[in-house]
Amino acid sequence: MRHTEFWQRLEHALGPGYYRSWAAQYVVPELGRTAQEALDAGVPPKRVWAAVWGALELPASER
């Protein structure tokens, strides 16, 4: 997964007006930091998405 796909999925899940602020403010329990911090630290977007998917309890179709 590329960063662009990660951001597209997150925007789809949370909406265009909220997804960036959520990524910068919400500490994803599985990551121990925000999604933005994880990506900035070099965590692969696929792993970050898996953690976000679980935290948001999204349907299996969005995994």
Biopython code that builds the backbone (N, CA, C, O; Angstrom):
import numpy as np
from Bio.PDB.StructureBuilder import StructureBuilder

atoms = [
    (1, "MET", "N", (0.842, -1.170, 0.000)),
    (1, "MET", "CA", (0.000, 0.000, 0.000)),
    (1, "MET", "C", (0.896, 1.246, 0.000)),
    (1, "MET", "O", (1.887, 1.316, 0.728)),
    (2, "ARG", "N", (0.533, 2.202, -0.813)),
    (2, "ARG", "CA", (1.257, 3.473, -0.860)),
    (2, "ARG", "C", (0.602, 4.479, 0.083)),
    (2, "ARG", "O", (-0.539, 4.299, 0.509)),
    (3, "HIS", "N", (1.322, 5.508, 0.393)),
    (3, "HIS", "CA", (0.783, 6.559, 1.260)),
    (3, "HIS", "C", (-0.496, 7.156, 0.670)),
    (3, "HIS", "O", (-1.449, 7.435, 1.398)),
    (4, "THR", "N", (-0.513, 7.350, -0.642)),
    (4, "THR", "CA", (-1.706, 7.942, -1.275)),
    (4, "THR", "C", (-2.924, 7.059, -1.074)),
    (4, "THR", "O", (-4.021, 7.564, -0.834)),
    (5, "GLU", "N", (-2.748, 5.750, -1.170)),
    (5, "GLU", "CA", (-3.883, 4.848, -0.943)),
    (5, "GLU", "C", (-4.339, 4.905, 0.510)),
    (5, "GLU", "O", (-5.537, 4.894, 0.791)),
    (6, "PHE", "N", (-3.379, 4.966, 1.432)),
    (6, "PHE", "CA", (-3.738, 5.085, 2.847)),
    (6, "PHE", "C", (-4.619, 6.310, 3.065)),
    (6, "PHE", "O", (-5.670, 6.217, 3.700)),
    (7, "TRP", "N", (-4.188, 7.470, 2.536)),
    (7, "TRP", "CA", (-4.949, 8.706, 2.740)),
    (7, "TRP", "C", (-6.310, 8.651, 2.054)),
    (7, "TRP", "O", (-7.287, 9.187, 2.577)),
    (8, "GLN", "N", (-6.385, 8.013, 0.898)),
    (8, "GLN", "CA", (-7.672, 7.871, 0.222)),
    (8, "GLN", "C", (-8.634, 7.024, 1.042)),
    (8, "GLN", "O", (-9.811, 7.362, 1.172)),
    (9, "ARG", "N", (-8.137, 5.933, 1.591)),
    (9, "ARG", "CA", (-8.986, 5.066, 2.417)),
    (9, "ARG", "C", (-9.453, 5.777, 3.681)),
    (9, "ARG", "O", (-10.610, 5.659, 4.084)),
    (10, "LEU", "N", (-8.537, 6.514, 4.297)),
    (10, "LEU", "CA", (-8.907, 7.219, 5.522)),
    (10, "LEU", "C", (-9.930, 8.314, 5.224)),
    (10, "LEU", "O", (-10.872, 8.506, 5.992)),
    (11, "GLU", "N", (-9.755, 9.020, 4.134)),
    (11, "GLU", "CA", (-10.724, 10.040, 3.744)),
    (11, "GLU", "C", (-12.088, 9.419, 3.480)),
    (11, "GLU", "O", (-13.115, 9.977, 3.866)),
    (12, "HIS", "N", (-12.097, 8.268, 2.827)),
    (12, "HIS", "CA", (-13.362, 7.574, 2.557)),
    (12, "HIS", "C", (-14.046, 7.174, 3.863)),
    (12, "HIS", "O", (-15.266, 7.280, 3.992)),
    (13, "ALA", "N", (-13.251, 6.712, 4.830)),
    (13, "ALA", "CA", (-13.799, 6.234, 6.104)),
    (13, "ALA", "C", (-14.311, 7.367, 6.990)),
    (13, "ALA", "O", (-15.329, 7.214, 7.664)),
    (14, "LEU", "N", (-13.612, 8.503, 6.993)),
    (14, "LEU", "CA", (-13.927, 9.572, 7.943)),
    (14, "LEU", "C", (-14.496, 10.838, 7.319)),
    (14, "LEU", "O", (-15.069, 11.670, 8.021)),
    (15, "GLY", "N", (-14.348, 10.989, 6.031)),
    (15, "GLY", "CA", (-14.848, 12.190, 5.374)),
    (15, "GLY", "C", (-13.750, 13.209, 5.141)),
    (15, "GLY", "O", (-12.765, 13.260, 5.878)),
    (16, "PRO", "N", (-13.931, 14.029, 4.096)),
    (16, "PRO", "CA", (-12.878, 14.967, 3.693)),
    (16, "PRO", "C", (-12.581, 16.068, 4.704)),
    (16, "PRO", "O", (-11.478, 16.615, 4.703)),
    (17, "GLY", "N", (-13.521, 16.399, 5.552)),
    (17, "GLY", "CA", (-13.293, 17.485, 6.486)),
    (17, "GLY", "C", (-12.668, 17.067, 7.807)),
    (17, "GLY", "O", (-12.360, 17.915, 8.644)),
    (18, "TYR", "N", (-12.476, 15.757, 8.002)),
    (18, "TYR", "CA", (-12.084, 15.273, 9.315)),
    (18, "TYR", "C", (-10.862, 14.355, 9.305)),
    (18, "TYR", "O", (-10.159, 14.261, 10.311)),
    (19, "TYR", "N", (-10.601, 13.687, 8.199)),
    (19, "TYR", "CA", (-9.626, 12.599, 8.224)),
    (19, "TYR", "C", (-8.201, 13.043, 8.563)),
    (19, "TYR", "O", (-7.488, 12.322, 9.261)),
    (20, "ARG", "N", (-7.776, 14.206, 8.088)),
    (20, "ARG", "CA", (-6.405, 14.665, 8.376)),
    (20, "ARG", "C", (-6.238, 15.034, 9.844)),
    (20, "ARG", "O", (-5.215, 14.716, 10.452)),
    (21, "SER", "N", (-7.230, 15.700, 10.414)),
    (21, "SER", "CA", (-7.105, 16.071, 11.828)),
    (21, "SER", "C", (-7.179, 14.825, 12.710)),
    (21, "SER", "O", (-6.480, 14.739, 13.719)),
    (22, "TRP", "N", (-8.011, 13.871, 12.340)),
    (22, "TRP", "CA", (-8.076, 12.623, 13.103)),
    (22, "TRP", "C", (-6.713, 11.940, 13.100)),
    (22, "TRP", "O", (-6.229, 11.502, 14.143)),
    (23, "ALA", "N", (-6.101, 11.852, 11.927)),
    (23, "ALA", "CA", (-4.805, 11.186, 11.794)),
    (23, "ALA", "C", (-3.718, 11.872, 12.611)),
    (23, "ALA", "O", (-2.769, 11.227, 13.055)),
    (24, "ALA", "N", (-3.855, 13.164, 12.806)),
    (24, "ALA", "CA", (-2.848, 13.925, 13.544)),
    (24, "ALA", "C", (-3.111, 13.964, 15.050)),
    (24, "ALA", "O", (-2.203, 14.270, 15.823)),
    (25, "GLN", "N", (-4.340, 13.660, 15.476)),
    (25, "GLN", "CA", (-4.690, 13.831, 16.885)),
    (25, "GLN", "C", (-5.015, 12.548, 17.636)),
    (25, "GLN", "O", (-4.735, 12.451, 18.831)),
    (26, "TYR", "N", (-5.596, 11.567, 16.966)),
    (26, "TYR", "CA", (-6.036, 10.348, 17.656)),
    (26, "TYR", "C", (-4.875, 9.362, 17.793)),
    (26, "TYR", "O", (-4.260, 8.979, 16.797)),
    (27, "VAL", "N", (-4.581, 8.958, 19.015)),
    (27, "VAL", "CA", (-3.543, 7.963, 19.253)),
    (27, "VAL", "C", (-4.154, 6.582, 19.034)),
    (27, "VAL", "O", (-5.042, 6.156, 19.773)),
    (28, "VAL", "N", (-3.670, 5.904, 18.023)),
    (28, "VAL", "CA", (-4.158, 4.564, 17.688)),
    (28, "VAL", "C", (-3.547, 3.591, 18.692)),
    (28, "VAL", "O", (-2.325, 3.450, 18.744)),
    (29, "PRO", "N", (-4.373, 2.919, 19.486)),
    (29, "PRO", "CA", (-3.837, 2.073, 20.557)),
    (29, "PRO", "C", (-2.786, 1.062, 20.094)),
    (29, "PRO", "O", (-1.764, 0.881, 20.756)),
    (30, "GLU", "N", (-3.032, 0.416, 18.980)),
    (30, "GLU", "CA", (-2.099, -0.608, 18.496)),
    (30, "GLU", "C", (-0.739, -0.024, 18.117)),
    (30, "GLU", "O", (0.278, -0.715, 18.185)),
    (31, "LEU", "N", (-0.724, 1.235, 17.723)),
    (31, "LEU", "CA", (0.523, 1.884, 17.315)),
    (31, "LEU", "C", (1.195, 2.637, 18.459)),
    (31, "LEU", "O", (2.409, 2.843, 18.446)),
    (32, "GLY", "N", (0.406, 3.046, 19.443)),
    (32, "GLY", "CA", (0.951, 3.827, 20.546)),
    (32, "GLY", "C", (1.273, 5.258, 20.164)),
    (32, "GLY", "O", (1.983, 5.956, 20.889)),
    (33, "ARG", "N", (0.761, 5.690, 19.047)),
    (33, "ARG", "CA", (0.960, 7.049, 18.541)),
    (33, "ARG", "C", (-0.101, 7.315, 17.476)),
    (33, "ARG", "O", (-0.893, 6.433, 17.143)),
    (34, "THR", "N", (-0.109, 8.516, 16.957)),
    (34, "THR", "CA", (-1.089, 8.837, 15.927)),
    (34, "THR", "C", (-0.682, 8.184, 14.603)),
    (34, "THR", "O", (0.466, 7.781, 14.419)),
    (35, "ALA", "N", (-1.640, 8.093, 13.698)),
    (35, "ALA", "CA", (-1.345, 7.552, 12.372)),
    (35, "ALA", "C", (-0.308, 8.418, 11.666)),
    (35, "ALA", "O", (0.600, 7.900, 11.016)),
    (36, "GLN", "N", (-0.442, 9.722, 11.791)),
    (36, "GLN", "CA", (0.511, 10.628, 11.158)),
    (36, "GLN", "C", (1.913, 10.429, 11.721)),
    (36, "GLN", "O", (2.882, 10.379, 10.964)),
    (37, "GLU", "N", (2.029, 10.317, 13.027)),
    (37, "GLU", "CA", (3.337, 10.094, 13.649)),
    (37, "GLU", "C", (3.944, 8.768, 13.189)),
    (37, "GLU", "O", (5.143, 8.681, 12.924)),
    (38, "ALA", "N", (3.105, 7.743, 13.098)),
    (38, "ALA", "CA", (3.591, 6.437, 12.657)),
    (38, "ALA", "C", (4.119, 6.506, 11.226)),
    (38, "ALA", "O", (5.196, 5.988, 10.929)),
    (39, "LEU", "N", (3.360, 7.144, 10.345)),
    (39, "LEU", "CA", (3.809, 7.279, 8.956)),
    (39, "LEU", "C", (5.095, 8.091, 8.872)),
    (39, "LEU", "O", (6.017, 7.738, 8.137)),
    (40, "ASP", "N", (5.146, 9.176, 9.626)),
    (40, "ASP", "CA", (6.348, 10.020, 9.636)),
    (40, "ASP", "C", (7.575, 9.263, 10.153)),
    (40, "ASP", "O", (8.702, 9.550, 9.750)),
    (41, "ALA", "N", (7.348, 8.300, 11.043)),
    (41, "ALA", "CA", (8.445, 7.515, 11.616)),
    (41, "ALA", "C", (8.856, 6.355, 10.708)),
    (41, "ALA", "O", (9.800, 5.628, 11.018)),
    (42, "GLY", "N", (8.156, 6.185, 9.599)),
    (42, "GLY", "CA", (8.528, 5.142, 8.655)),
    (42, "GLY", "C", (7.779, 3.834, 8.784)),
    (42, "GLY", "O", (8.133, 2.850, 8.134)),
    (43, "VAL", "N", (6.744, 3.808, 9.618)),
    (43, "VAL", "CA", (5.926, 2.604, 9.709)),
    (43, "VAL", "C", (5.212, 2.429, 8.368)),
    (43, "VAL", "O", (4.639, 3.390, 7.854)),
    (44, "PRO", "N", (5.234, 1.233, 7.792)),
    (44, "PRO", "CA", (4.600, 1.027, 6.487)),
    (44, "PRO", "C", (3.107, 1.380, 6.515)),
    (44, "PRO", "O", (2.398, 1.031, 7.460)),
    (45, "PRO", "N", (2.640, 2.070, 5.478)),
    (45, "PRO", "CA", (1.217, 2.459, 5.437)),
    (45, "PRO", "C", (0.261, 1.284, 5.594)),
    (45, "PRO", "O", (-0.816, 1.438, 6.169)),
    (46, "LYS", "N", (0.635, 0.127, 5.099)),
    (46, "LYS", "CA", (-0.233, -1.054, 5.235)),
    (46, "LYS", "C", (-0.424, -1.429, 6.695)),
    (46, "LYS", "O", (-1.526, -1.789, 7.108)),
    (47, "ARG", "N", (0.645, -1.348, 7.477)),
    (47, "ARG", "CA", (0.544, -1.660, 8.908)),
    (47, "ARG", "C", (-0.263, -0.589, 9.639)),
    (47, "ARG", "O", (-1.069, -0.900, 10.516)),
    (48, "VAL", "N", (-0.043, 0.665, 9.272)),
    (48, "VAL", "CA", (-0.797, 1.756, 9.893)),
    (48, "VAL", "C", (-2.279, 1.594, 9.559)),
    (48, "VAL", "O", (-3.133, 1.758, 10.430)),
    (49, "TRP", "N", (-2.585, 1.274, 8.310)),
    (49, "TRP", "CA", (-3.984, 1.091, 7.927)),
    (49, "TRP", "C", (-4.626, -0.047, 8.709)),
    (49, "TRP", "O", (-5.768, 0.080, 9.152)),
    (50, "ALA", "N", (-3.917, -1.151, 8.887)),
    (50, "ALA", "CA", (-4.469, -2.277, 9.637)),
    (50, "ALA", "C", (-4.827, -1.847, 11.065)),
    (50, "ALA", "O", (-5.866, -2.242, 11.596)),
    (51, "ALA", "N", (-3.971, -1.046, 11.673)),
    (51, "ALA", "CA", (-4.239, -0.564, 13.028)),
    (51, "ALA", "C", (-5.406, 0.419, 13.047)),
    (51, "ALA", "O", (-6.249, 0.369, 13.942)),
    (52, "VAL", "N", (-5.453, 1.302, 12.072)),
    (52, "VAL", "CA", (-6.548, 2.277, 11.969)),
    (52, "VAL", "C", (-7.861, 1.548, 11.713)),
    (52, "VAL", "O", (-8.881, 1.860, 12.327)),
    (53, "TRP", "N", (-7.832, 0.580, 10.809)),
    (53, "TRP", "CA", (-9.017, -0.214, 10.489)),
    (53, "TRP", "C", (-9.596, -0.845, 11.757)),
    (53, "TRP", "O", (-10.805, -0.812, 11.982)),
    (54, "GLY", "N", (-8.729, -1.410, 12.567)),
    (54, "GLY", "CA", (-9.175, -2.022, 13.814)),
    (54, "GLY", "C", (-9.706, -1.004, 14.813)),
    (54, "GLY", "O", (-10.719, -1.238, 15.472)),
    (55, "ALA", "N", (-9.016, 0.122, 14.921)),
    (55, "ALA", "CA", (-9.430, 1.156, 15.882)),
    (55, "ALA", "C", (-10.787, 1.751, 15.513)),
    (55, "ALA", "O", (-11.591, 2.075, 16.387)),
    (56, "LEU", "N", (-11.032, 1.890, 14.218)),
    (56, "LEU", "CA", (-12.304, 2.471, 13.763)),
    (56, "LEU", "C", (-13.408, 1.436, 13.626)),
    (56, "LEU", "O", (-14.560, 1.779, 13.359)),
    (57, "GLU", "N", (-13.053, 0.158, 13.809)),
    (57, "GLU", "CA", (-14.007, -0.942, 13.674)),
    (57, "GLU", "C", (-14.733, -0.868, 12.329)),
    (57, "GLU", "O", (-15.960, -0.936, 12.255)),
    (58, "LEU", "N", (-13.937, -0.727, 11.277)),
    (58, "LEU", "CA", (-14.488, -0.648, 9.926)),
    (58, "LEU", "C", (-14.876, -2.045, 9.446)),
    (58, "LEU", "O", (-14.361, -3.042, 9.953)),
    (59, "PRO", "N", (-15.777, -2.119, 8.475)),
    (59, "PRO", "CA", (-16.191, -3.433, 7.962)),
    (59, "PRO", "C", (-15.037, -4.154, 7.254)),
    (59, "PRO", "O", (-14.096, -3.529, 6.765)),
    (60, "ALA", "N", (-15.138, -5.459, 7.216)),
    (60, "ALA", "CA", (-14.095, -6.282, 6.598)),
    (60, "ALA", "C", (-13.844, -5.888, 5.148)),
    (60, "ALA", "O", (-12.728, -6.037, 4.652)),
    (61, "SER", "N", (-14.845, -5.400, 4.481)),
    (61, "SER", "CA", (-14.697, -5.000, 3.068)),
    (61, "SER", "C", (-13.725, -3.839, 2.892)),
    (61, "SER", "O", (-13.243, -3.605, 1.783)),
    (62, "GLU", "N", (-13.431, -3.114, 3.957)),
    (62, "GLU", "CA", (-12.530, -1.962, 3.870)),
    (62, "GLU", "C", (-11.130, -2.288, 4.364)),
    (62, "GLU", "O", (-10.280, -1.405, 4.478)),
    (63, "ARG", "N", (-10.901, -3.540, 4.650)),
    (63, "ARG", "CA", (-9.590, -3.953, 5.143)),
    (63, "ARG", "C", (-8.635, -3.945, 4.023)),
    (63, "ARG", "O", (-7.461, -4.262, 4.211)),
]
sb = StructureBuilder()
sb.init_structure("model")
sb.init_model(0)
sb.init_chain("A")
sb.init_seg("    ")
for serial, (resi, resn, name, xyz) in enumerate(atoms, 1):
    if name == "N":
        sb.init_residue(resn, " ", resi, " ")
    sb.init_atom(name, np.array(xyz, "f"), 0.0, 1.0, " ", f" {name:<3s}", serial, name[0])
structure = sb.get_structure()
